[in-house]
Amino acid sequence: MPRMVGALADWARRTTTSFAELRGETWLRPEPPPAGPALIYRLRQWPSLPPSLQRVDVLRLLSLMSNRPVTRSWMLSRARVTEPQLDRLLQLLERQGAVDVIDPSGFGALPAND
């Protein structure tokens, strides 16, 4: 039985799907430290996209952003978009008012549980 589990785990590591987060190793991968302030983005409304951004990886990212807030570093580490593409997409979303941008630095630290 351990050989079967090992074979399935190897297959899962080699397979890329839209459900990549369900594979164990992606949960363990640390997020890279943010280059600047760790802004949080949440999609408010579906944007109008130019043809160059109407791709499956961008649409998947927008779908995730409509369900939960995400950081730029999270988008870069898990979405299949390059840094210039992501910058262009975020600028477009901000111009259209389609995204909420939250700066968590003003929230303060969480209280410790004693």
PyMOL commands that set and color helices and strands:
alter all, ss='L'
color gray80, all
select helices_A, chain A and resi 2-14+20-22+24-28+51-53+56-67+72-78+83-96+104-106
alter helices_A, ss='H'
color red, helices_A
select strands_A, chain A and resi 40-43+70-71+99-102
alter strands_A, ss='S'
color yellow, strands_A
deselect
rebuild
show_as cartoon
